[in-house]
Amino acid sequence: MPHVKLKKRVHNAPVKLDFDYIREKLLQYTEIPFENRTRKSTRKQKPKTKHTQNNQELKNKINLARSNLRVIQHATYKTSNNEESEKGHDKVYYPKIIPSILGKIIEKKYNEPVHLDDKQMPPEGFPVASRRDETQQSVNDTESFDKFDSIPFNALSKEEIYEEQLKLVSKPNDDFTVAEQETVTDESIPLISDHDENKSDPINSQSDKIKINNDESFWDNDIFTNIDVNNWLHFDTIETDKLEWMKNIEENKTVQPDEPYVARFNFKGYLLPYTMPCTEETRTLFHHGEESHRPGYSLSELFVLSQSEFPQQKAMALNTIAGILDYYSVGTYKDILDLPISQIFFHLRFAIDDNRPLILEPALKALRNLLCNKVDEASLDVLLGTVEGMLQPHLGLRYPQSVLEPELSSSEKKDFYIAEVDIFTVLIKSDIIKRFYYILETVRPSSNCVQYCLQIITRLARQNMSLVDKIIESEHLMKTIIKNFMPTTSLKSPYKTQHVYGKPFLPAVKLIRVLTIQSKENSEILVEKYEIIKPASEYISSNVNDNYGLRVQIESYSILTNLLHVGVGLGTITSLAPIIIGSFHNHVKRTDVVGNSSVLLATHASCVIQSVNKLVNCNTVNFNKFKHQVVPMVKEGLKKWIAQLLHADTYTAAMLRPISSALYFCKCIMLTMKAPLKFLGIPLKELSSCKIYKEIASKLVPCSNLLSGLQPKDFHTAKNLKTLCTTVIDSPDKVLPLLRKDSPFTFFSGIFSVLCLLEESDLVSVVVAKMAPYFKRLYTLKEPSLCSNWTTRIEIFFLFNFVITAFFKETKLNQEWLFTISHKLCYVLRKDEWSKLEFLFSYIIFSKKFMTPENVFDFMSITGVGNPNKTLNYFAEIKLRYKESYNFYIKFIKCKDLYWEQPIIPKEWLYLPISSLYEMKHNLNTGVDKVETIDESKIPSFVECNLRWILFIEKCYPQLTRNVDVTERFLRLMSIFLLGKSIFAKSVIRDLLRKCITLMFKRTNDFNFEKKFMGVYNFEDFYREILKQFQAAGTDDPTFVACVMVPVAQVHNVKWRRMLWSEFSSCLKSIKCPSELLHYNDNDYMFPLETDESLLNIYTRAITTFSLKSSTLTYTIAHHHIKSSLKKTSKTKAKKENTAIQNESTDAP
């Protein structure tokens, strides 16, 4: 980063004499009569320079002007002398005058009184500079000033002097400028030199220069000599540190490019560079704190200012911290700096206890910026009016309870330690809900403070269910919010938000919307105790035209939709059906989806349609009385909006949202009324063949989360604050691909939701044809991205609707693509999507539709099944065993209380039956209580079916197995040996396992036993269990031997070889395996040569004790490494001997 040096302020311009200013300064410090200050000039005569010799005329004029000034000074003195007696009463100290400062006074006699207040300003606007005429005679130093009036003074008149001086100034020349500069330098401005009044002296004689003590401490020391110094108010001590700001700014220091330095910010919270020029705009950023040469304020300095006694300083610091957190939350400072979140939190928590409006507003703003992520909130609000918007994520962090309980060891686990783990735990512990109640009810701050409070409460409601319960149980807080910010009044347009008390306030309505979707029990409390339906019904009944009113209505319709979704308040909401249907009718007639249509209007229309959808889908509502109104409306609206889209050149996701909501509504009508709605076929066919549809389909790939390739490192996160990771600061759009304004996934989800119910089978192929590039990319994708991101469920829902439609309808899509996508979808689904996974397992994954004749014959050849009928029976049994394994696995992971980010089943779910059996055995061996078990008699069937399905996938769909880590697959297959000798001893299982192992060995060579594996605590313990089982079984099964010998190859860690040769040396006699079954060839066990001394000793002991047979692989390995070691040792010894001999011969004379 470049360094800019600040230039010092240097005055190089020529200085002009301001005689009026000099006169005022002289009179100000005058304290003694003039007659007592006359003296002889003792100054030495200065040699004439070249300029003074050639400019005598100019000097004479300047001397004349000086004489005029001194006359005016003496005339003015009488007035100042009369006021001298009045100055002694205010105890103000006046420094003693230095007599030599004034010099000699030359008077001019006037025939009329001198009026000082009647000075005429020169045309130039500045006092006229002049010089004294040296031909003028000076007043004798010894003559008394009391005789001033009797002294004859032969000089020009006042008017003549003025005209002469005006001519002199109006016509400057270079000689005059040089002479004036010399005079100023020689006479030490603002002092005026004395002139010898003795006429006998030479005219050009000048007095000595006056030397003034310019020491900075001169006047300070003089002040302390005054007798009244102790009586002065507020000045008993001199705080010199407060004068540091008057010093010049130091020169900018340099810093190395890779050297870190303290971050400094401007007043908006933006990170400043290491140095920048000090200009008029940036000079306020420079101060005399630490690193005064650098602009801005560091975080530690802001912490100090935030605790200042001066409200302005405190407010400035809090506003700056709020700006820093605003930039930090959106990822602007990603990979640049790490903020001490916990320290900032405690400063802000203490700051919001101040009730002063100047302090409370920036403190609440900073706390809001710390806890709430504005991009996350906006991303969730985008989903309003869609199926995905009916769910809200919980953003709580999961830790063991012992970590979050400071009373268990209060000496160690303080609040700060807990804040490093989870800030919200400390926030609730600090009674933040009571504090918000006091602010809203008693302090009654500005609208901004109310907004910040409600936004923080909304973020608390997204944390977890316990906080939701605590908020709803805070009766005083809830009643204050409902009474003051969600009253039962109509919305008035235009709406002003300067005073929000007693008016519908958008953040309060949003808070209620978030609370209603959490659970049915909480929704019942909100309806029965707080009566939230009344204000919501009043808001949707109001006629609004402004954006604020539309936003309030969107939130109100969402509240009613949430209540209908959980089945609360059905009777009251049903009475609002005419209002909701009337609003739907208005959108059908007036709302457009192209051109300059409003995004808010499109979102409003989507929310209204969704409310009608839930109203129709409600079992307690008699839909027949609305049938003749709603069906024609949705038919007219869809035809109108699709027709507008056909002629559109561009589109946005908001424009497509009403169409998607209307399509979901059509699906509801077809399922509820059993009506075919055949009118949908024609507009959808027209849409799939138009130009805009091709453009929409082309956005699937760039807007896909799964295909984005983004990793967790691409997001800015804090360990004690959880976010939805919606911001990608390094991308062009700054947000997730799926949140782009042209994202089409919600639109296509609506299309596929009705296509599977329509009778037009050809329509599906036409619709899917334009999406082929997306499905091809997904088919070849090895590792989907962002599977655990909340917004990815929009894409997952689209894929689920597509798989159902493509499976039940005839499409031209490759069946291998469809099967692979369905398989990948199983491990992409999250914990809260159980029903989708059960549907896939029941109807699609193990369907006979994918058992083409080619696949059946491949299955028969690889598994050894005799005929096709028996093959189909095997498929039925495989499906049954996988469903049982799935049910067992679901019960197992429910005990672990996984949260929504984790998948239902792992990526290697292909080995689910074997994994479930291994988990059951492991839990039984470790003594875990309440373990679900599987009937022992069914275990061989589970293993056999699992191995047959693995062989089928390896043969027909190898792409699926390659997506799973090879070491994971190897561990799953090896775990069969741990299920008991009776299992792998069965000939069928032994043959199937050998085929699976052989296929896997042929296709990979990348085993990594150092990483962590799901379901296995660490490979070291797992491998020890395998060797124990191998030792106990005493088997010489070649498949078992081939698996045991994989980790002991020379390319892997030596500890696996030491474990086999040292801890389980008795197993070495049983290691006999044909070389064709081994994964590695013989050279992989021989090279590189062994260098571990302890292992070489083990090899030597095994050879010398004759515990190994010469025909075995282990003997060959040990003999090779011992022989190579001895050879290497002999070569080294011989080399040393030769070197010693050479050295001796060199040293010989």
N, C-alpha and C positions, 0 to 999 in steps of 0.2 A: 504494500500500500504506500503510495507516495507521501512524503512529508513536506508540508508547506511551512516555511519559516515566516513568522510574523515580523513585519518590519516595525522598528521603533519609530516613535513620533519625533521627527527632527524638524525644527523651524529654521529654514534656510532663506526665507523671504526677507527682503530689506524692511527694516523697522522704521516707521514714521513717528515723529514726535507728536504726542497729543498733550499740548500744554495745558488744556483745561483739566485733564485728568491729573497731571502733575500738580497743578495748583490745589486741587481738592485733597490729594494725599498729603501735601505739605501742611495745609491748614488743619487737617484732621489730627496730626501728631504735634501741632504747635502747643506749647505749654508755658513758655516764658516770653517776656517782652522782647521785641526785636532789638531795642537799644542795649540790652544786656548781652547780645549775642554777636556784636560787631567785633571784628578782629582783623589783624593784618594778614595778608596772604603770604603764606610760607611756601607756596608751591614753586618748584623750580621751573625755569623757562624751558619749554620744549623746543627742540630744533624744528625749524620749518621743513616740511616735506615739499615735494615737488608740486603737489596740488595746492597746498596752502600758500605757496609763494605766487602761484599764477592766478589765484582766485581771491585776492584781497577784497575786491568789491563785494563778492558774495558773503564773505565773512563779516564785513561791515554791516550788511543788511541783517544778517542773523543776529548780531550783537544788538542791533536796534530793537529787534523783536523781543529779545530777552529782557532788555531794559523795560520795555513796555509791560511785560509780564510781572516783573518785580514791583513795579508801581501799583499794579492792580492788587498784588498780594498784600502790600502794606496798607492799601486803602481798605481791604477786606478784613484786616486783622482786628480792627477796633470792634467789629461786630462779634467776632469769635472770642475776643478777650472779655467782652461783657457777659458772655454766656458761661465763662469759666467757673463762676461761683455755683452755677446750677449743676455742674457735672459731679460734684463731690458727694452728692446725696444718694446716688444709686449704687455706690460701692463698686463701680466698674473701674477696673484698673486700666490706666493709660500709661504706656511705657514712657520712660524718660527720653526726651528728645536729644539727639546728638547734635550739638551746635554746628559742627562742620558740615552738616547735611545741606543747610539752606544756602550757604555761601554769602555773597554780598548782594545788597539790595540797591538797585538803581531806580530812582523815582522820576516820575515825569509830572510836572506841574500842569494842572488843568485850570482853566478859567471858570469852569462850571463843575458842579458835583458829578461824581462818577456813579452811574447806575449799573450795577452788575447784572441785574435781572433783565436789562434791556439790550443784551447782546444780540447782534444780528448774525444768523447762520450763513456761512459762505455758500455759494451756489454748488460747490462740489460736495457738500454734505459732511465734510470733515474739517476739523480745525486746520488753519493755514499754517504751514511750517515757515518759519522765518529765521534770520540770523542777525546778530547784533552788529551794528556799525562800529568798527574799532576806532574811528575818528571821534566818536562821542566820548566826552570826558566822564570819568567815573566819579562817584561820590567818595570823598575822603573817608577812610576807615575810621579815623579818630573823631569825625564830626558826629555830633549827637543827632539822633532821629527826632528829638523833641523840636528841633528847629527845622523840621522838614518843610513847613509851609513857607519859610523865608528863603529857601534855597532857589536860586534861579536855575531854570532847566531849559536849555536851548535845544528844542527838538521839534519834530514835525507834529502837526495836529493829528487828531484822532482819525479824521477822514483820510488824510494823506497817508498815514501809516497803513490803514486798511487797504487803500488802493494799491500801495506799493507791494504789500504782502500778497494781494490777489494776483498781481502781475507776475510776481515771483513764482507762485505756485502754478499758475495757468500755463507758464512757458518753462517747463523743466528741461534741463540738459544733462548730459552725461557728467560734466565737470561738477555740477551741483550735487548730483547723486553720490559721486565718489567722495566729495568733501563732506557731505552729510553722514555717510557711513563711517568715515574716519572720526568724525566728531562724536558720534554715538559710541563707537568702540573705545575711544580714548577717555571719555568722560563717564563711563559706567552708568548708563541709563538705569533708573530714572533720576539720578543725581545731576545737579546743574553746577558746573564749576564756578568758582568765584572769579571775579575780575578785579584787578588792582585799580583802585580809584586814584592813585597818585598820578597826576598828569605828567610829572617829571619822568616817570618810568617809561621805558620804550613801549611803543604801541603794540608791538607783537609779543610782549612778554605775557606769559600765562602762568597760572598757579599750578602747584603740584596736583597730581591726581589724588582723589580722595579714596582711601581704602576702607571698605566696609567689611566687617566680619560676617561672612555668609554661612557660617556654621549652622547646621540645621537645629542644633540644640541651643542656639544663642537666645532666642526668645523664650524657649522652655525654661532655661535656667533663670532668665530674668523674671519670669512669672513667679517663681518660688521665693523671690526676695521680697515680695509684697507682704505687708503685715496682715492684710485681710485675706490671705490665701485660704485660711481655714474656714472662713465665713461664706465662701462662694457656694452656691447651691448646685448639687449634682456634679461638681467638678473636684471632689476631694481626692479622687484617684484617676489616673490617666490610663485608659485601656488602649494601649497601642495596638493590640491585635485587631481592634475594630477598624483600624486605618489601613489594614492590609489591602483592602480593595482599591486603594488609591495608587498602589504600586503598578509599575508596568508589567505586562504579561511576559512571562519567560519565553525564550526561544523554544520552538517545537523540537522535541527530542525524536530521534530516529528509532525505529524498531525493525527487527529482522522480519522478513516475510513469513517465516514459519513460527515466529515467537508469539505465544499467546499474550494477550493484554486484557486489562479490565474493560468490560463492556460499559459504554456510556450511551445515554439516550437523550433525545430532545424532549420537549414538553409534550409531544404527542405519543411518546413511547417508542419512537422508531430508533433503531440501532444506528449510531453514528460511526463514521470511519475513524481511524486512529487520529487523524489530524485533518483540519480543513481551514481555509483562510478566514480570518476575522473580518467580516464585512458588517455593514449596517444591519443586515438581516440576521446574522449569526452572532453578533457581539453579546447578546443576552445569554448565550450558552457558555460563555467563558466566565469563570469565577475563580476566586483565590482559595479553593479547597485543595485537596490532593490532586496532583497532576494538573496544575493550573494552566499548563500549555495546551491541554486537550479540551475540546468542547463537550458539553453535556454533563449529565449527572449519572453517577454510578448507582447501583442498587443499594449499596450500604449508605450512601449519602441520602438517598430517598427515604430509607428507613429512619434515619436521624431526623430528617425534615418532617416525616409523618408523625413524629412525636413532639413536634415543636409546640410552644405555647401560643404562637401566633397563628390564628386561623388561616390567614392567607398562605403562609408557608405550608401548613398541613394540607390544605386543599390542593395546592399545586403539586405536592408530592403524591397524593392519592390519585389525582387525575393522571399524572405521568405513569404511575404503576398500573392504572386501569388501561392505559394505552399499550403498555408493554404486554400485558396479559392478553389484550385483544389480538395483537400480532402473533403472540405465542400460541394461542389456541387454534389459529387457522394454519399453523405450520410454517409461518414466515421465517422463524429462527431455527428450523429443522437443521440438524448437523452443524449449527453455528454456536449455540450456547445452550446450556442447561440451567434453568432457573431453580432456585431453592423453593419449591412449591410450598413445602411445609412452613418455612419461615414467613413467606408472604401471607399464607393463610392466617397465621396467628396475628400478624400485624393488622390485617383487615378485620379479623373477628373482634379485636379490641377497638378498632376505629369505629365500627358501626354501633358501638355503645354510646357514642356521642350524639346527642339529640339536636345539635346545631345544624340547620339546613345546609350551611356552607360546607360542613364536614360530612354529614350523613350521606348526601347524594353521591359524591365521588367515592366514598367508602363502599356503598352498596353497588355502585357501578363496577368497581374493581373486583368485588366478591362475585358479582354475576359473571364477569368475564373469566374469572378463575374456574368457577364450577360449571358453567353452562357453555356449551359449544354451539355457536349460532349456526354453523353449517350443518351440524347434526339435526338441529331443530327444524331448519328449513328443508332438509332432506326428508324428514318424517312428515312434514306438512305437505310436501309434494304428493304423497300417497293418499291424501284425503280424496274420497270419492271412488277409490279403487278397492278391490278385494284385499289386496295386501295391506291397505291402510287400516283394516279392522284389527290388526295386531300391533302391539307396542312392545318394544324390547325392554328388558330389565338390565340396567347398567351397573349393577352391584358387583363388587369384587368378592371372590370366594376364598376365604382363608380359614384355617383351623380356628375354632373358637378360643383356644388358649392364647393365640396371638393377639386377639382383640379384647382380652379381659385383663386390664391392668391390676385389678385387685388380687390376682393370683400371685403376683410378685411386684408389688407397688414400687419397690425401690429401683427396679430396672425398667419396667414398662410404663413410662410416663406418657402424657398426652402427646408429646412430640414424637415419641417412638411409634405410637399408634398412628399418628398423622402420616408418618413415612410409609405406613402400610395402606391405610384407607382414611382419607380426609373426612368423608361423610360420617364415619363413626364418631370422630371427635366433634364434628359440627353438631350432631344431634346431642351429644353429651353436654355441649355448652348451652343447651336450652334455646336453640335458635328459633324454634317454633314459638315459644313464649315471647322472645324478642320481637319477632315479626308481628305478633299480635299487638304488642305494645306500640310498635311504630305505626301500624295501620289504624289502630283504634284511638290512641292517645296523642301521639305526635302529629298524625295526619299531615304527612309531608307533601311535597310536590308530586306531580303526576309521574315524573321520571323515577322517583324513589319508590312509588307504589308499583310501577312496572318492574323494577329490579327485584323487589321483594317477591312478587308473584312468579316471576321467571325462575327464581331460585327454588321456590316451593314446588314448581312444576318439575324441576330437575330432581328434587328430593322424591317426588312421586314416581319417577322413572328408576329409582335406585333399586328397590326391592319391595316385596309385599308388606314386610313389617313396617316400613316407613309409610306406605300408603295407609295402612291401618292406623298408624299414629296420627297422621294428618287428619283423617276423617274423624277420629275420636277426639280431636281438639275442637270441642264444640264452640268455644269462644272465637277461635280463629275462623272457622268455617262460617259461622253466623255473621262475623264482621265482613268477610269477603262477599257473601251472598247479599247482605243488606246494602253495602256501600258500592259494590262494583258489579253486581248482577241483579239489580232491582227489577221488579215487574213493571217495567215501563216500556213504551214503544220507542223505537229508534227514530230519532229526528235527523233529517238531512238539511244542511250539511252538519256533520258532527264535529264538535270541537273538543279536544282532549286536554286543554289547559287545566281544567278543573274536572277531576274524574269522580269525585265523591257524589254518590246519588245518581250516577249514570252507568249505562252498560260499558264495561271496560274489557277490551279484547283479551288481554292476558288472563283475566279472571275467568272468562268463558272458556278459554283454552285449557286452563287448569282443571275445570270441571269435566271437560271432554276427556282429558287424560285419565282422570280418576274413574270415570264410568266404564272404561274398557278393561280395567284390571281384573275384576272378579264380579260375580253375580251378587255376592253378599254385600260388597261395598256399594254396588249400584242400588240395591234395595235401601240401604241407609240414606243415600243421597236423595232418593225419590221420596221416601216416607218421612224422614226427619228434616231434611233441608228443602224439600219441595222444589227441586230444580226444574221440573217440567214446566211450571208456570212461567218463569221468565223466558225459557227457551221457546215456548209456544207464542209468547208475546213478540219475541224478536222475529220469528219467521212470518208473523202476521203483518209486520210493518212494511210499508212501501219505502224502499231505499233506492237511491240512485248513486250514492257516493261509494268509494272503494272501502272506506272503513265500515260502513253499514253492511256491505256485501261480505266482508271478512267475518263480522259478528254472526251473520246468518249462516255462513258456511260452518262455523263452529257449532252453531245451534242445531243445524240439521245433522251434523256428525254426532252430537249428543243423543239425539232421538234415535239415530241409526244404531248406536252402540247399545242403547237400552233395549231396542227391539232384538238385537243380536243375542243378548243374554236373557231375553224374556222377562223384562221388568217394566212395569208401567204400561202394559199393553192396552188396557181399557182407556186410559187417558190419551195415549198417543193415537189410538184408533179414532177418537173424536176429532183429531186434527187431520184426518184423511182428506176432507174437502180442500183444506188449505194447501196441503202437500201436493195433491193432484192438480190443483189450480196453478201452483207454481211450475209444475211440470208442463202444463199446457202453455204457459207463457214462454218457457224456453223453447218449446217446439215451434212456436210462431215467430219468436223474435231473435233467438240466439243463432249466430252463424259460427262456423268453424274454420273459415278462411278469411283472407284479407286482413283487415285491422281489428279483428275480433279480440275482445279482452280476455286475458288469461283468467282473471277473476270470474268473469261470466262463465267461461268454460268449466272452471272448477266448481262453481255454484251449481251449474246444470248437472254435473256428475254427482254431487252430493244429494241433490234432489232426486235424481233417478235411483240412486242407491237407497234412499229412504223409501221410495215407492216399492223397490224390489223387496226390501225387508218387510214392508207392510203387507205385501201380497204373500210372501213366504211364511208369514206368521200363521200358525195353526188356529189360533183363536179368532181370527178375523174372517168374516164371511166375504170372500172375494167376489162373489157373484154380483153384488150390487155395484162393484167398481169395474166389472168386466167390460161393459159396453163403453166405458170411458177410457180405460187405460190401454187396451189393445190397439184401438185406432190411433191413439197418441204415439205409442212407440213405433208403430208402423210408419206413420207420417214423419216422425222425427228421424228415424234411420234412413228413409229414402231421401229426405232433404239433405241430411249431413253427408251421406255417401255421395250424392250427386254433386254437392259443393266440393268434396274432396277430389272427385274425378277431374275437375277443371282447375285444380290448384297447381301452382308451379312449385311451391315450397310448403313445408309443414313444420309443426312443432308437436312435441308430446302433449302439450296442453290442448291443442286442437283435436287430437285423436281421443282424448279422454272421454268426452260425452258419447262417442261412438262405442267405445269399449264398454262403458257402463250400460248403454242401451242393449248391447249384445248379451251381457250377463243377465239383464232383465228378461230378454227373450228366452234365454235358457231356463230361467225360473218359471216363466209362463208355460213353456213346453213340458217341464217336469211336473208342475202343479196341476195344470189343466189338461195335460195330455194332448195339447194342440200342436200340430206340426209346424205352423207358421211358414207355409211354403213360399211366402213372398220374399223371404230372405235369399233364396237362391239366385234370383236375377240380379239384385244390386251387388251381391258378393262376386258373381261372375264378372260383372262389368268392372268392379274394382280390381280384381286380380289380373285383368288384361290391360289396365291403363298404365300410363307412364309414371305417375306418382307412386303407384304400388311398387314398381320395380325399385324406385329410389328408396322407399321405406324399407324394403327387404334388404337392400344393400347396406343399411345401417346396422344390421344385426351383429356383424363381426366387429366393427369399431366400437360399438356400445356394449359389448359383452364383458362382464366381469370374469367369467370363467376362462375366456380366451385372452385376457389382458396381460397375463404374465407378471402381474404385480405381486410383490412379496411383502411380508410384514415390515421389512426394513424401509419400504417406500413410504411409510406413514409416520407421522409424528405422534408419539404416545408418551404418557407419563405413567409410571408404575403405580401411583396411588390415585390416579384419576382415569376412569375408564370412559372411552368414547366409542362412537360407531365407526371411526376411521373412514370418514366420507371425503376427507380432503387429501388430494394428491398434489402437493405444492409444486412438484417438479414436472407435472404434466401440462400440456398447453391449456386444457380446460380447468385445471386446478381442482377438479372433483373426480369422483369415480366415473368410469366410462358409462355405467348404467344410469347415472344421474344427468347425463347430457340432455340438452333441451330437445334433441332429435331422437331420443331413445324410443324404439318401437315395441318393446316387449309387452307392455300392458295392452297395447292395441292388438297384437297377434294372439295374446292369451284369450282375449274376448272372441276373436274369430274362431279359434280352435274349440272354445267351449260350446259353440253352437254347431260347428261342423260335424262333431261326432253324433249329433242328434238329428241332422238333416238326412234326407233320403238320397240326395244327389251325391253319388259316389265319385263321379268324375271331377267334382268341384275340389275335392281334397287334393288330388294330384296337381291340379292347376295352381292351387294356393301354395303347395309345398315346393313346386318346381323352382320358384324364384328364390327359395331359401337354401338351395342345395349347397352353395359355398360355405354357409355357416355350419351345416350339419357335417360336411366333409372335414372341416377344421376340428370340430368336436370329436369326430370319430378317430382322427389321428392324434389327438391330444393325449400326451402321456400323464401330465399332472395338472388338473384344473386349478385355477387360481381363485383366491378369495372365497373359498367355500364357506368359511365361517363368518363372512361379513353379512350383516343384517340385510342390506339391500340386495344381495345376491339371490335372496329368496324370490324376488320378482322374476329373475331369469329361470330359477328352478321351477316355479309355478308354470311358466310358459312351456318349459320342456316336458313337464308332467302332462299338461293338456295336449301337447303335440304327440307324445308317446301313446296316449289313450286313443287319440283320433287316428293316428297312423296304424295302430294295431287293429282297430275294429273296422276301419275303412280301407278299401283297396287304394294303394298308392304305388307310384313308380319308384319310390325310394328303395335303395338297396337294403335288403333285409338284414344283411350283416351290420350295416350302419345302425339300423334301428335296434338290433339286439345289443350292440356295443354301447350305444347311448343309454339304453335302459339299464344295462349293467352298471355303468358309471353313475347313473342317477341314484342308484341305491346307496352308495356311500357318500354322496353329496348332500342327501337330505339330513336335516338337523333334528335335534331331539324332539321338538314340538311338532314333528310331522310324521307321527307314527302311522296314521291312516294311509298315507300315500305309499309308504314302504310295504305295508300289508297288502295293498292293492297290487303293487308290482310283483310281489312274491306269489300272490294267489292267481293272477290272470296273465301275466306277461312273461316273466323271466323263464319259467319252466313250462311254457306253453308248447303244445305240439306243432304250432304254426312254424316254429323255428326248426323243427325236426324234418328237414327236407330229406329226400331219399339219399342224397349224397352224404348228409350228416349221419343218417342212420347207419349206412354201410361203414362209414369211418368209425363210428362208435363200436360197431360189431367187430371190426378188424382189430381195433386197439385194445378192447376189453375182453375179447374172446367169447362174446355172446354168440349163441348158435343161430338164432333166427330173428327176423324183424319184430314179430309179435312179442317175443321175450324182451327185446330192446325197449319197446314202448312201455312194457310193464316196469322195467327198471326206471324209466323216466318218471313214472307215477310214484314209485317208491322214493326216488331221489327228492322229488318235490315235497313229499310228506316229511322226510327226515330233516330237510332244510327248514321247513316251517316249525317243526318241533324244536330244532336248535335255535331258531330265531326267537321263539317264545321263551325258551330257557335263558337266552342271552338278554332279552328285554327285562326279565325279572331280575337278572343279576345286575344290570347297569342301573336299574331304578333304585336299587339299594345304595348306589354311590351318589345319587342326587346330582347328576351331571347338569350343567346349564346349557342354554340354548346354542352356544357356539359349537359345541361338540357334536360329532355325527352320531347317528343312531347305531350304525355298524361300521367297523373299520374298513379301510380300503382293501385289505386282504380278506374280505368277507367270503371269498371263494372257499376258504378253509374254515368256515364258521362252525361246522359240526365238530371238527377236531379241536378247534380252539375252545369250544364250550366244554368238551370232555376234559381237556387239560385244566381249565379253570376249576372245574368241579373237583378233580383229583387234588389239585394244589390246595384248595380251600379245606378239603377234608384232612389233608396231611398237616396243615398248619393250625388246625383246630378252630376255624372260623365257625361261629354259631349261625344257625338258621340257613344252612346251605341247601339250595335246591339240588336234588339228585336226579339222575336218569337211571332207569331200570338197567341193571347190569347185563341182562340178557339182550338188550337192544344195542349195546355199545358196539359189538362187531358189525351190526347192520349200519350204524351211523358211520363208522370208519369206511366200510366198503362202499356205501353210496357216495360218500365224500370223495374217495379216490376215483371212482368211476366218472363223477362229474368233472373232476380236475383233468382227467385224461381227455374227456370230450372237449373241454375248453382249450386245452393245449393243442389238440389236433385241429379243431374247426375254427376257433377264435383265438389264435395265439396272441393277438394284440392285447387282449385283456390281461393275460398273465405277465406280459412284459411291462405293464404299467405298475406292477407290484414289485417292491424291492426283492431282489433274489435272496438276500439273507433272511428276510422275513419269511419267504416261502420255505426256505431250507429249515428254519426253526420249527415251522408248523408241521412239516413232514417228520422231522426228528422227534417231535413230541408224541408221535404214535408209539415209539418205543417205551415211553414212560407210562403208558396206559396199562401196562401189564404184559407179562410174557405170553399169556394166553391169547392176546390180541394179535401181535405181530407174528405169532407162531402159526397162525392159520395160513394155509397155503394160498387161498384166494387173496387175502390181504397182503401176504408177502409178495406175490407176483405183481399185484397192482402197485404196491409201493415201489418195487424195483423199477417198474416202467416209468413211474412219476419221477423218481430220482434220476434215472438215466436221461429222460427228456430234459430235465432241468440242467444237468451237468453239460449236456451238449450245447446248450444255448447261452451259457453265461460263463464268465470267469472273474466276476467282480464280487467276491465275498468280503464283507467288512464286519468283523466281530467286535469292534471297539465302540460302536454307537449303542444307543438305547433302543429297546424294542418294546412295542406295545404288548402287554400281557406277560412279558418276561422282565423280571427286575434287573438282571444283568446276565450277560452271556457266561460269565465265569461260574456263577452258581448253576446255571442251566447245563453247561458242559460237564460240570462235576456230577450232576445228577445222571447225565447220560452215561458217564464212565462207571458210576456205581451200578447202574442197571446193566451195563455191558459186563461188568465183573461178576455181578450176582447171577446173571443168566447163563454165563459160561458158554455162550453160543458162538459158533463160527459162521453165522449168517453173513454172506458176502455183502449184502446191502447195508447191514448194520456196520460192518467193518469199513465200508467205503465212506459212510457218514462220519464215523469216528476219526478217520484219517484226514478229513478235509482241513480242520484247524491246525494240524501239526506240520503242514507244509512249510518250507523255509521262508515263503513270502509273508507269513503271519507272525504274530508275536511269539517270542521264545517261551513265554509263560505257559502257553498251551502245550508245548513239547515237554516242558519240565513237569507239568501236571500229569501227563500220560506216563512218562518214563520214571518219575519219582514216586508220586502218590499212588499210582495204579500200575505199578510195574508188573503185577501178576497178570494183567490183561495182555501183555505183549506176546505171550505164547499163543493166544487165540486169534491173533491178527493174521489172517490168511485171506487174501482176496485176489481174484484175477485182475490183472492190470487194466483190462478193458472196462471194468466196472468203476475203477478209480477216477475221480474227477481230475486229479493231477497225474502227470506221467512220472516216471522214476527220477528224471533229472530235477523235477521240482522239489523232490525230497533230498536231493544231493547238493544242489547249488541254490544260492550261494553257500560257501563253506561255513560251517558252524564256528563261531568265535566265543561262545559262552563257555567259560572254563568249568563251571559246575556241571553243565550238561555233558561236556566232553568226559568228565570224570564218571558220570553216570553211564555213558556209552562204554567206557573202558571196563567198568565193574560188570556190566551186563555181558560183555564178551568174555572176560576172564573167568566168570563164574559158570560159564556154559549154560546160562538160563535161556539162551536163544538158539534156535535151530538155524543152521546155515542156509537152509532153503527158504527162510521167511524173509519178508520185506523189511521187517524191523532189524534183522541181523545185517542185511545189506546196507541199510542206512547207517547203523552204528559203525560197522567196519569201514565204510567209506570215509566218514568224518574223522575217525581215529587215525586212519592211515594218512589222510590229507594233513591232519594236524601234526603228526610226527614228521612228515616230509617237510612241512613248512618250518618246523622247529629245527630240523637238521640243516636246512638251507640257511636259516638265520644264524645258527651256530657256526657253520662253515664260513659264512660271510664275515662274522666277527673275527674268526681266527685269521682269515686272510688279511683283514684290515689290520689286525695286531701285528702280523708278520711284516706287512708293508711299512707300518710305523717303525718297527725295530730296525728294518733295513735302512730306512731314511735317517734314523738317528745315529746309525753306525758311522765312524769316521772313514 
